[in-house]
Amino acid sequence: MGNCGALLESELFNSSSKTRENWNDLVFKVNSSQRIHQLTALGRTMAWTPDGDTQQLIWHLALQNAFEYDGKGAAGSVIGRIMSMRADLRQHGGHVSPLVAQSVQKANQLAQEQGLEHVESILASEAPHLLEGRQKQEKREGLPDLKNVQDKKIVLRFAPNPNGPLSFGHARGIVINGTYAKEHAGTLILRFDDTDTTVKPPTLSAYDLIPEEVEWLLGRPADRIVIASNRISQYYEHAEKMLNEGFGYVCKCSADAFRKFRESKTNCPCRDKSIEQNQEDWNKMLDGTYKPGDAVVRVKTDMTLKNPALRDWPALRMQDTEINPHPRPSIGSKYKVWPLLDFQSAVEDYLQGVTHIIRGKDLMDSTRKQTLLYEHFGWTYPETIYWGRVKVHEWGGFSTSKMRASIENGEYQGWDDPRLPTIQGLQTRGIQAEALRNFWVELGVTQKDISVPLASLFSHNTKIIDDDAPRLSFIRNPVEIQIKGDVPSHVNIPVHPNHEDQGVRRISFDQSSIFIEQDDSVETYRLKEFADLEENGVLGSVERTDKRPIIHWVSSTTSEESTLIIPDQEEMKFISGRIETNNYPIGTIVQLERIGYAILTAKGYLLMHE
């Protein structure tokens, strides 16, 4: 898994019969301990709106960012600045993110249509302090330049262990390697590092699932798929070359004994055996005379090297494939000797002509080990680039073992549960592949450890889905209000506020009553896109005449009962309410007024993000 990134390395399991065709049938099989939540405090939290000062801050920082980057501001940068300036807004990150995305989009549009001077003049008038010491910056477009690309065919690889579906962290390796391969008209290899049958055994279904996930994420399949367990003979060939040329040996020391040699920087007795003795011991490993733990093949380096991890490191070991057979029927118990990852990966990179390796900085020792092996074979090691750890605030508590246990005891419905940081879970939640690509490309490749809010990913998703998301009203904890006065037979409300071509929603008033949220029923207010509503339900001015709060609503005639499904980390929350009547098919992404973006499912509206 050298190039998968350091966040949430996958030990994920996926049942061979389980597919993603319809999560709708799964999400509703909740445990009896999972309560159906009515609105109360949750409604107030979700209905949070920024005050005037906060709105101005967001707008001015969006303008500043657009000015500095020639009308190509980035929502993620603005979100970071806002959260650093206003710690009180961090708890409302899910609400702030879409507001920032919309403001940045408008600021960029303003800069492109009316020029940077116009943006600068607004800041000079309204927020001159944001211009002090700030200069226009050149925004990096895409990934940093790939080094050492001249006169060569670029080959990169993404190499997961196929022990389950891929995680959010794996997406980094797919996106970065895939993007570089595309930019340089190179080759992207999907390689299954499946040579561990004991600690992280492969899952048979993953061999079909992972290529599908890679293709979904990149919009194209990998150029070549390599399965390490198909190539054991190649690794044997190179192991024998090591033994025959004297830079490898079969070590029969116990792990404890060799650890003492390593710590004391002294050679173990096996190191000076003859080629013939090593060949004899190698044959005993192959034919099963030796058992797991009896012998390993080591690469000769130098037992006095400063880094203990590099001292005569192990390349191949024995596994009991009778007890733990490989899950692929064609492999099963066929082999007793298996390469360790550093050896297998190094040899395969050479055989596949990999030119660039992009991996986590925690794997620098792997690079050092493999470089020593390459020197023995007379090969040139690929260009290597490292990245630091990326931590998403909201997913800090997840671990593979916890997710697996939670799925097995029924807390999650499977690896496609929208609460989980898996590719399947993100797909279920409506995160677009393009949003994931943009998220990882924007973070780039840096050895710096980064901590980001989930709102950054949601911001990218909002940019992609907003223009095509029709607006609907969903009323949580509804209260019926009889409206009085000059009630029209119907009103027409835009399907989308920014796109007249999407048409209108016809809202009828046959029963002269509407539903609003209980939390909104405490004062006079304005019905969005309709009219003021005075005390006792009397309709007021159609034109807005004051600053009373604007609320969303539905008519009793053109609404029906429905459910809002909220994927919180700890549980699925189900909120009963009324949805504006519509004919959208299952799978449609909509924006629920004052709530967020949601996907229409067979059982209700699954909240994607706010």
C-alpha positions as CSV (number, residue, x, y, z in Angstrom):
1,M,0.0,0.0,0.0
2,G,3.0,2.3,-0.5
3,N,1.2,4.9,-2.5
4,C,-2.2,4.9,-0.8
5,G,-1.6,7.8,1.5
6,A,-1.5,7.8,5.3
7,L,-5.1,8.5,6.1
8,L,-7.4,5.6,6.8
9,E,-5.4,2.8,5.2
10,S,-7.8,0.2,4.0
11,E,-8.4,-3.0,5.8
12,L,-12.0,-2.8,4.5
13,F,-14.1,-5.9,3.8
14,N,-16.8,-6.2,1.2
15,S,-19.1,-9.2,0.9
16,S,-19.0,-10.7,-2.6
17,S,-22.8,-10.5,-2.8
18,K,-23.0,-6.9,-1.7
19,T,-23.2,-4.3,-4.3
20,R,-24.0,-0.6,-4.3
21,E,-27.0,-0.8,-6.6
22,N,-29.5,0.4,-4.1
23,W,-28.5,1.6,-0.6
24,N,-32.1,2.7,-0.1
25,D,-33.1,-0.8,0.9
26,L,-30.3,-1.0,3.5
27,V,-30.4,2.3,5.3
28,F,-33.8,1.8,6.8
29,K,-32.9,-1.5,8.5
30,V,-31.9,0.4,11.6
31,N,-31.4,-1.2,15.0
32,S,-34.1,-0.8,17.6
33,S,-31.7,1.4,19.6
34,Q,-31.7,4.0,16.8
35,R,-34.4,6.5,17.6
36,I,-36.5,8.4,15.2
37,H,-35.7,12.0,16.0
38,Q,-38.2,14.8,15.9
39,L,-36.9,18.3,15.5
40,T,-36.5,20.1,18.8
41,A,-32.9,21.3,19.3
42,L,-31.7,19.6,16.1
43,G,-34.0,21.9,14.1
44,R,-32.5,25.0,15.6
45,T,-29.0,23.8,14.9
46,M,-29.7,23.0,11.3
47,A,-31.6,26.3,10.8
48,W,-28.6,28.4,11.9
49,T,-28.0,31.5,9.7
50,P,-25.2,34.0,9.9
51,D,-25.7,37.4,11.3
52,G,-24.9,40.5,9.3
53,D,-21.3,40.8,10.5
54,T,-20.6,37.2,9.5
55,Q,-22.2,37.6,6.1
56,Q,-20.0,40.7,5.5
57,L,-16.8,38.8,6.7
58,I,-17.5,35.9,4.3
59,W,-18.2,38.3,1.4
60,H,-15.2,40.4,2.0
61,L,-12.8,37.5,2.3
62,A,-14.2,36.0,-0.8
63,L,-13.6,39.3,-2.6
64,Q,-10.1,39.4,-1.2
65,N,-9.3,35.9,-2.4
66,A,-10.7,36.6,-5.8
67,F,-8.6,39.8,-6.1
68,E,-5.4,38.0,-5.0
69,Y,-5.8,35.1,-7.4
70,D,-7.1,37.0,-10.5
71,G,-10.7,35.9,-10.2
72,K,-9.8,32.3,-9.5
73,G,-10.4,32.3,-5.7
74,A,-10.8,29.0,-3.9
75,A,-13.4,28.3,-1.3
76,G,-11.1,26.1,0.7
77,S,-8.7,29.0,1.3
78,V,-11.5,31.3,2.4
79,I,-13.0,28.7,4.8
80,G,-9.5,28.2,6.4
81,R,-9.2,31.9,7.0
82,I,-12.7,32.3,8.4
83,M,-12.2,29.4,10.8
84,S,-8.9,30.8,12.0
85,M,-10.4,34.3,12.5
86,R,-13.7,33.2,14.0
87,A,-13.3,30.2,16.3
88,D,-17.0,30.5,17.2
89,L,-18.0,29.6,13.6
90,R,-16.2,26.2,13.7
91,Q,-19.3,24.5,15.2
92,H,-21.3,25.8,12.2
93,G,-18.8,24.6,9.6
94,G,-21.4,22.7,7.7
95,H,-23.5,25.9,7.3
96,V,-20.6,28.2,6.6
97,S,-19.1,26.0,3.8
98,P,-21.9,26.4,1.2
99,L,-22.2,30.1,2.0
100,V,-18.5,30.5,1.3
101,A,-18.7,28.5,-1.9
102,Q,-21.5,30.7,-3.2
103,S,-19.7,33.9,-2.2
104,V,-16.4,32.8,-3.8
105,Q,-18.3,31.9,-7.0
106,K,-19.9,35.3,-7.1
107,A,-16.7,37.1,-6.2
108,N,-14.8,35.3,-9.0
109,Q,-17.6,36.1,-11.4
110,L,-17.5,39.8,-10.4
111,A,-13.7,39.9,-10.9
112,Q,-14.0,38.2,-14.3
113,E,-16.9,40.4,-15.6
114,Q,-16.0,43.8,-14.1
115,G,-12.3,43.5,-13.5
116,L,-10.0,43.2,-10.6
117,E,-10.0,47.0,-10.2
118,H,-13.7,46.9,-9.4
119,V,-13.1,44.2,-6.8
120,E,-10.3,46.3,-5.3
121,S,-12.5,49.4,-5.2
122,I,-15.1,47.5,-3.2
123,L,-12.6,46.3,-0.7
124,A,-11.0,49.7,-0.5
125,S,-14.4,51.2,0.4
126,E,-15.8,48.5,2.7
127,A,-12.8,46.6,4.1
128,P,-9.6,48.4,3.4
129,H,-7.7,46.5,6.1
130,L,-8.0,43.4,3.8
131,L,-5.8,45.1,1.2
132,E,-3.1,46.1,3.6
133,G,0.1,44.2,2.8
134,R,-1.8,41.9,0.5
135,Q,-0.8,41.5,-3.1
136,K,-2.2,39.5,-6.0
137,Q,-0.9,36.0,-5.9
138,E,-0.4,33.5,-8.6
139,K,-2.7,30.6,-7.9
140,R,-1.2,27.2,-8.6
141,E,-3.4,25.5,-11.1
142,G,-3.4,21.7,-10.6
143,L,-0.6,19.7,-9.2
144,P,3.1,20.8,-8.9
145,D,5.2,19.9,-11.8
146,L,6.5,16.3,-11.9
147,K,10.3,16.2,-11.9
148,N,12.5,14.2,-14.1
149,V,10.1,13.6,-17.0
150,Q,12.2,14.4,-20.0
151,D,12.6,11.8,-22.7
152,K,10.8,9.1,-20.9
153,K,7.4,7.4,-20.9
154,I,5.8,8.2,-17.5
155,V,4.5,5.2,-15.6
156,L,2.9,5.5,-12.2
157,R,1.1,3.0,-10.0
158,F,-1.6,2.8,-7.3
159,A,-1.0,-0.3,-5.2
160,P,-3.7,-1.2,-2.6
161,N,-4.0,-4.4,-0.7
162,P,-7.3,-5.9,-2.1
163,N,-8.6,-6.7,1.4
164,G,-11.8,-4.7,0.9
165,P,-13.3,-1.6,-0.7
166,L,-11.3,1.6,-0.8
167,S,-11.4,4.5,1.7
168,F,-11.3,8.2,1.4
169,G,-7.6,8.1,2.1
170,H,-7.0,5.8,-0.9
171,A,-8.7,8.4,-3.1
172,R,-5.6,10.5,-2.7
173,G,-3.3,7.9,-4.3
174,I,-5.8,7.3,-7.1
175,V,-6.3,11.0,-7.9
176,I,-2.7,12.2,-7.7
177,N,-1.2,9.3,-9.7
178,G,-4.1,9.3,-12.1
179,T,-3.9,13.0,-12.7
180,Y,-0.1,13.0,-13.3
181,A,-0.5,10.0,-15.7
182,K,-3.2,11.9,-17.7
183,E,-1.1,15.2,-17.8
184,H,1.9,13.4,-19.1
185,A,0.1,11.0,-21.4
186,G,1.6,8.3,-19.3
187,T,0.5,4.9,-17.9
188,L,-1.4,4.3,-14.6
189,I,-1.0,0.8,-13.2
190,L,-3.5,-0.6,-10.7
191,R,-1.5,-3.1,-8.8
192,F,-2.9,-5.5,-6.2
193,D,-0.3,-6.1,-3.5
194,D,-2.0,-9.3,-2.3
195,T,0.9,-11.4,-1.0
196,D,-0.2,-11.4,2.7
197,T,-2.5,-14.3,3.4
198,T,-2.3,-14.0,7.2
199,V,-2.4,-10.5,8.7
200,K,-4.2,-8.6,6.0
201,P,-5.7,-11.4,3.8
202,P,-7.2,-10.3,0.5
203,T,-11.0,-10.4,-0.1
204,L,-12.0,-12.1,-3.3
205,S,-14.7,-9.5,-4.2
206,A,-12.2,-6.6,-4.0
207,Y,-10.5,-7.7,-7.2
208,D,-13.7,-6.7,-9.1
209,L,-14.8,-3.8,-6.8
210,I,-11.5,-1.8,-6.7
211,P,-11.2,-1.4,-10.5
212,E,-14.8,-0.1,-10.5
213,E,-14.0,2.4,-7.8
214,V,-10.9,3.6,-9.6
215,E,-12.8,4.0,-12.8
216,W,-15.6,5.9,-11.1
217,L,-13.1,8.2,-9.3
218,L,-11.0,9.0,-12.4
219,G,-13.6,8.8,-15.1
220,R,-11.5,6.2,-16.8
221,P,-10.1,2.8,-16.0
222,A,-6.5,2.1,-15.0
223,D,-4.3,1.5,-18.0
224,R,-3.0,-1.8,-16.7
225,I,-3.9,-4.1,-13.8
226,V,-1.2,-6.2,-12.2
227,I,-1.9,-8.9,-9.5
228,A,1.2,-9.7,-7.4
229,S,0.0,-13.2,-6.6
230,N,0.1,-14.0,-10.3
231,R,3.7,-13.2,-10.4
232,I,5.3,-15.2,-7.6
233,S,7.6,-16.9,-10.1
234,Q,9.1,-13.5,-11.0
235,Y,9.9,-12.8,-7.3
236,Y,11.4,-16.3,-6.9
237,E,13.6,-15.6,-9.9
238,H,15.0,-12.4,-8.4
239,A,15.4,-14.0,-5.0
240,E,17.5,-16.8,-6.6
241,K,19.5,-14.1,-8.3
242,M,20.2,-12.5,-4.9
243,L,21.3,-15.8,-3.5
244,N,23.5,-16.8,-6.4
245,E,25.2,-13.4,-6.7
246,G,25.9,-13.2,-2.9
247,F,23.7,-10.2,-1.9
248,G,21.0,-12.3,-0.3
249,Y,21.0,-15.2,2.1
250,V,18.6,-17.6,3.9
251,C,18.5,-16.7,7.6
252,K,17.4,-19.3,10.1
253,C,17.9,-17.2,13.2
254,S,14.8,-16.6,15.3
255,A,13.2,-13.2,15.3
256,D,14.6,-12.5,18.8
257,A,18.0,-13.7,17.9
258,F,18.3,-11.6,14.8
259,R,17.0,-8.6,16.7
260,K,19.9,-8.9,19.1
261,F,22.4,-9.0,16.1
262,R,20.7,-6.0,14.6
263,E,20.8,-4.0,17.8
264,S,24.5,-4.9,18.4
265,K,25.4,-4.2,14.7
266,T,26.9,-7.6,14.3
267,N,26.4,-10.2,11.5
268,C,24.3,-13.2,12.2
269,P,26.0,-16.6,11.6
270,C,23.8,-17.3,8.5
271,R,25.2,-14.3,6.6
272,D,28.5,-15.9,5.6
273,K,27.0,-19.2,4.2
274,S,28.1,-20.4,0.8
275,I,26.0,-20.0,-2.3
276,E,25.4,-23.8,-2.2
277,Q,24.3,-23.7,1.4
278,N,21.9,-20.9,0.6
279,Q,20.5,-22.7,-2.4
280,E,19.9,-25.8,-0.3
281,D,18.1,-23.8,2.4
282,W,16.1,-22.0,-0.3
283,N,14.9,-25.3,-1.7
284,K,13.9,-26.5,1.8
285,M,11.8,-23.3,2.1
286,L,10.1,-24.0,-1.3
287,D,9.4,-27.7,-0.7
288,G,8.0,-27.1,2.8
289,T,10.8,-28.8,4.7
290,Y,11.1,-25.6,6.6
291,K,8.0,-24.2,8.3
292,P,6.8,-20.6,8.8
293,G,9.2,-18.9,11.2
294,D,12.0,-21.3,10.5
295,A,13.7,-19.3,7.7
296,V,13.5,-16.0,5.8
297,V,15.5,-14.6,2.8
298,R,17.4,-11.4,3.7
299,V,18.9,-8.7,1.6
300,K,22.6,-8.1,2.5
301,T,23.1,-4.5,3.3
302,D,25.3,-3.5,6.2
303,M,24.7,-4.4,9.8
304,T,26.4,-1.2,10.9
305,L,24.0,1.2,9.0
306,K,22.8,4.0,11.2
307,N,19.1,3.1,10.6
308,P,18.3,-0.3,12.1
309,A,15.4,-0.9,9.7
310,L,17.9,-1.1,6.8
311,R,20.2,-3.7,8.4
312,D,19.8,-6.9,6.3
313,W,16.1,-6.5,5.9
314,P,13.8,-9.5,5.2
315,A,12.7,-10.0,1.6
316,L,10.7,-13.3,1.6
317,R,9.2,-15.4,4.3
318,M,7.0,-18.5,4.6
319,Q,3.3,-18.5,5.2
320,D,1.0,-21.4,6.1
321,T,-1.3,-21.4,3.1
322,E,-2.8,-24.7,4.2
323,I,-4.4,-23.0,7.2
324,N,-4.6,-19.6,5.5
325,P,-5.0,-20.2,1.8
326,H,-5.0,-17.4,-0.7
327,P,-8.6,-16.6,-1.5
328,R,-8.1,-16.7,-5.2
329,P,-8.8,-20.3,-6.2
330,S,-6.0,-20.4,-8.8
331,I,-3.5,-19.6,-6.0
332,G,-4.9,-21.2,-2.9
333,S,-2.2,-23.2,-1.2
334,K,0.1,-23.3,-4.3
335,Y,3.0,-21.4,-2.7
336,K,4.7,-21.7,0.7
337,V,7.2,-18.8,0.2
338,W,5.9,-15.3,-0.2
339,P,7.6,-12.0,-0.8
340,L,7.3,-9.3,1.8
341,L,6.0,-6.0,0.5
342,D,9.2,-4.0,0.3
343,F,10.8,-6.7,-1.9
344,Q,7.7,-7.5,-4.0
345,S,7.0,-3.8,-4.6
346,A,10.6,-3.0,-5.5
347,V,10.9,-5.8,-8.0
348,E,7.5,-5.1,-9.6
349,D,8.2,-1.4,-9.9
350,Y,11.2,-2.3,-11.9
351,L,9.5,-5.0,-14.1
352,Q,6.6,-2.6,-14.9
353,G,8.9,0.3,-15.7
354,V,7.6,2.6,-13.0
355,T,9.2,6.0,-13.3
356,H,7.7,7.9,-10.4
357,I,6.5,6.7,-7.0
358,I,4.3,8.9,-4.9
359,R,3.8,7.8,-1.3
360,G,3.4,8.9,2.3
361,K,6.5,10.2,4.1
362,D,6.0,7.4,6.6
363,L,7.3,5.1,3.9
364,M,10.7,6.8,3.6
365,D,12.4,3.7,5.1
366,S,10.8,1.6,2.3
367,T,12.4,3.9,-0.2
368,R,15.8,3.5,1.5
369,K,15.5,-0.3,1.7
370,Q,14.5,-0.6,-2.0
371,T,17.2,1.8,-3.1
372,L,19.8,-0.6,-1.5
373,L,18.2,-3.5,-3.4
374,Y,18.2,-1.6,-6.7
375,E,21.9,-0.9,-6.2
376,H,22.5,-4.6,-5.8
377,F,20.7,-5.4,-9.0
378,G,22.2,-2.4,-10.9
379,W,18.9,-0.7,-11.4
380,T,18.0,3.0,-11.2
381,Y,15.4,3.8,-8.6
382,P,12.3,5.7,-9.6
383,E,11.8,9.4,-8.8
384,T,10.1,9.4,-5.4
385,I,7.7,12.1,-4.1
386,Y,6.3,12.1,-0.6
387,W,3.2,13.6,1.0
388,G,2.3,14.2,4.6
389,R,-0.7,13.0,6.5
390,V,-4.2,14.5,5.8
391,K,-6.6,14.4,8.7
392,V,-10.3,15.2,8.3
393,H,-11.6,16.6,11.6
394,E,-14.9,14.8,11.5
395,W,-13.3,11.4,10.8
396,G,-10.6,11.6,13.4
397,G,-12.2,8.8,15.5
398,F,-12.6,6.3,12.8
399,S,-10.3,3.3,12.4
400,T,-10.6,0.3,10.1
401,S,-11.0,-2.1,13.1
402,K,-13.7,0.0,14.6
403,M,-15.6,0.3,11.3
404,R,-15.3,-3.5,10.7
405,A,-16.6,-4.3,14.2
406,S,-19.4,-1.7,13.9
407,I,-20.6,-3.2,10.7
408,E,-20.5,-6.7,12.1
409,N,-22.5,-5.7,15.1
410,G,-25.1,-3.9,13.1
411,E,-24.2,-0.2,13.9
412,Y,-23.5,0.4,10.2
413,Q,-25.4,-1.2,7.3
414,G,-22.2,-2.0,5.3
415,W,-19.2,-0.3,3.7
416,D,-21.6,1.9,1.7
417,D,-23.2,3.4,4.8
418,P,-23.1,7.2,4.2
419,R,-21.6,7.8,7.6
420,L,-18.4,6.0,6.7
421,P,-15.3,7.5,5.1
422,T,-15.2,4.9,2.3
423,I,-15.5,5.4,-1.5
424,Q,-18.8,3.5,-1.4
425,G,-20.1,5.6,1.6
426,L,-19.2,8.8,-0.2
427,Q,-20.9,7.7,-3.3
428,T,-24.0,6.9,-1.3
429,R,-23.9,10.3,0.2
430,G,-23.9,12.0,-3.1
431,I,-20.2,13.1,-3.2
432,Q,-19.3,13.5,-6.8
433,A,-16.1,12.0,-8.2
434,E,-15.1,15.4,-9.6
435,A,-15.4,16.9,-6.1
436,L,-13.0,14.3,-4.7
437,R,-10.6,14.9,-7.5
438,N,-10.7,18.7,-7.0
439,F,-10.3,18.3,-3.3
440,W,-7.1,16.2,-3.5
441,V,-5.6,18.2,-6.4
442,E,-6.2,21.5,-4.4
443,L,-4.3,20.0,-1.4
444,G,-1.5,19.1,-3.8
445,V,1.6,17.1,-2.9
446,T,3.4,18.4,0.2
447,Q,5.2,16.7,3.1
448,K,3.4,19.0,5.4
449,D,0.8,17.3,7.6
450,I,-2.6,18.9,6.9
451,S,-5.8,19.0,9.0
452,V,-9.0,20.0,7.1
453,P,-12.7,20.1,7.9
454,L,-15.1,17.9,6.0
455,A,-16.7,21.2,4.9
456,S,-13.8,21.6,2.4
457,L,-14.9,18.5,0.5
458,F,-18.5,19.6,0.7
459,S,-17.6,23.0,-0.7
460,H,-16.2,21.3,-3.8
461,N,-19.3,19.1,-4.1
462,T,-21.6,22.2,-3.8
463,K,-19.9,23.9,-6.7
464,I,-20.6,20.8,-8.9
465,I,-24.2,20.0,-7.9
466,D,-25.7,23.4,-7.1
467,D,-26.5,24.5,-10.7
468,D,-28.5,21.3,-11.4
469,A,-30.2,20.9,-8.0
470,P,-33.8,21.9,-8.0
471,R,-35.1,23.6,-4.9
472,L,-37.7,22.1,-2.6
473,S,-39.1,22.8,0.8
474,F,-39.1,20.2,3.6
475,I,-40.8,21.1,6.8
476,R,-39.5,19.5,9.9
477,N,-41.9,19.2,12.9
478,P,-44.6,20.9,10.8
479,V,-47.2,23.2,12.3
480,E,-50.3,23.9,10.2
481,I,-51.4,27.6,9.7
482,Q,-54.7,28.7,8.3
483,I,-54.0,31.7,6.0
484,K,-56.6,34.4,5.6
485,G,-57.2,37.4,3.4
486,D,-56.7,37.6,-0.3
487,V,-55.4,34.0,-0.8
488,P,-54.5,33.3,-4.5
489,S,-55.4,30.0,-6.1
490,H,-51.7,29.4,-6.6
491,V,-48.2,30.9,-6.8
492,N,-45.3,30.1,-9.0
493,I,-41.9,29.7,-7.4
494,P,-38.6,29.3,-9.3
495,V,-37.3,25.7,-9.5
496,H,-33.8,27.3,-9.3
497,P,-33.2,30.9,-8.3
498,N,-30.4,31.3,-10.8
499,H,-31.8,29.5,-13.8
500,E,-35.1,30.6,-15.1
501,D,-34.9,28.0,-17.9
502,Q,-35.5,25.3,-15.2
503,G,-39.1,26.5,-14.9
504,V,-41.3,27.1,-11.9
505,R,-43.0,25.1,-9.1
506,R,-46.8,25.6,-9.0
507,I,-47.9,25.8,-5.4
508,S,-51.7,25.5,-5.0
509,F,-53.9,26.8,-2.1
510,D,-57.1,24.7,-2.4
511,Q,-57.3,24.3,1.3
512,S,-56.0,27.8,2.3
513,S,-53.5,26.4,4.8
514,I,-49.7,26.0,4.9
515,F,-47.2,24.2,7.0
516,I,-44.2,25.9,8.6
517,E,-41.6,24.6,11.1
518,Q,-42.5,24.8,14.7
519,D,-39.4,26.9,15.5
520,D,-40.5,29.5,12.9
521,S,-44.0,29.9,14.4
522,V,-43.2,32.4,17.1
523,E,-43.4,35.7,15.3
524,T,-44.4,37.4,12.1
525,Y,-42.4,36.4,9.1
526,R,-42.2,36.4,5.4
527,L,-43.0,33.3,3.3
528,K,-40.2,32.8,0.9
529,E,-41.0,33.8,-2.7
530,F,-44.6,34.7,-1.7
531,A,-45.7,37.3,0.9
532,D,-45.6,38.6,4.4
533,L,-47.6,36.7,7.0
534,E,-49.0,38.7,9.8
535,E,-50.4,37.6,13.2
536,N,-53.3,35.2,13.1
537,G,-52.3,34.0,9.6
538,V,-53.3,37.1,7.7
539,L,-51.6,37.5,4.4
540,G,-49.7,40.8,4.0
541,S,-47.7,42.6,1.4
542,V,-46.5,40.6,-1.6
543,E,-43.6,43.0,-1.9
544,R,-41.0,42.9,0.9
545,T,-41.4,46.0,3.1
546,D,-39.3,45.2,6.2
547,K,-36.6,43.0,7.5
548,R,-38.7,40.3,9.1
549,P,-37.2,36.8,8.9
550,I,-37.8,34.8,5.7
551,I,-38.9,31.2,6.2
552,H,-39.6,28.3,3.9
553,W,-43.0,26.7,3.8
554,V,-45.3,24.3,1.9
555,S,-49.0,24.4,1.2
556,S,-51.2,21.7,2.5
557,T,-52.5,21.1,-1.0
558,T,-49.2,20.5,-2.7
559,S,-47.2,18.7,0.0
560,E,-47.1,15.2,1.5
561,E,-45.6,13.4,4.5
562,S,-41.9,12.4,4.1
563,T,-38.7,11.7,6.0
564,L,-35.4,13.5,6.2
565,I,-32.5,11.0,6.8
566,I,-29.4,12.5,8.4
567,P,-26.2,10.5,8.5
568,D,-24.6,11.5,11.7
569,Q,-21.5,9.7,12.8
570,E,-23.1,7.9,15.7
571,E,-26.5,7.1,14.2
572,M,-28.9,7.6,11.4
573,K,-31.4,10.2,12.3
574,F,-34.9,10.1,10.9
575,I,-36.9,13.3,11.0
576,S,-40.6,13.2,10.0
577,G,-42.0,16.2,8.1
578,R,-43.7,17.3,4.9
579,I,-42.1,17.7,1.5
580,E,-43.2,19.8,-1.3
581,T,-45.0,17.5,-3.8
582,N,-42.7,16.7,-6.8
583,N,-42.2,14.1,-9.5
584,Y,-38.4,13.8,-9.3
585,P,-37.1,10.2,-9.8
586,I,-35.2,8.4,-7.1
587,G,-31.5,9.4,-7.2
588,T,-32.3,13.1,-7.9
589,I,-30.1,15.6,-5.9
590,V,-32.1,18.5,-4.6
591,Q,-31.5,21.4,-2.3
592,L,-33.9,21.5,0.6
593,E,-34.5,25.1,1.5
594,R,-32.6,26.1,4.7
595,I,-31.5,22.5,5.3
596,G,-29.0,21.4,2.6
597,Y,-28.5,19.2,-0.4
598,A,-30.2,15.8,-0.3
599,I,-30.7,12.7,-2.5
600,L,-34.2,11.4,-3.1
601,T,-34.5,7.8,-2.0
602,A,-37.3,5.3,-1.8
603,K,-37.8,6.0,1.9
604,G,-37.2,9.8,2.0
605,Y,-34.5,12.4,1.5
606,L,-30.9,11.5,2.5
607,L,-29.1,14.6,3.6
608,M,-25.7,14.9,1.7
609,H,-24.4,18.0,3.4
610,E,-25.5,21.5,4.2
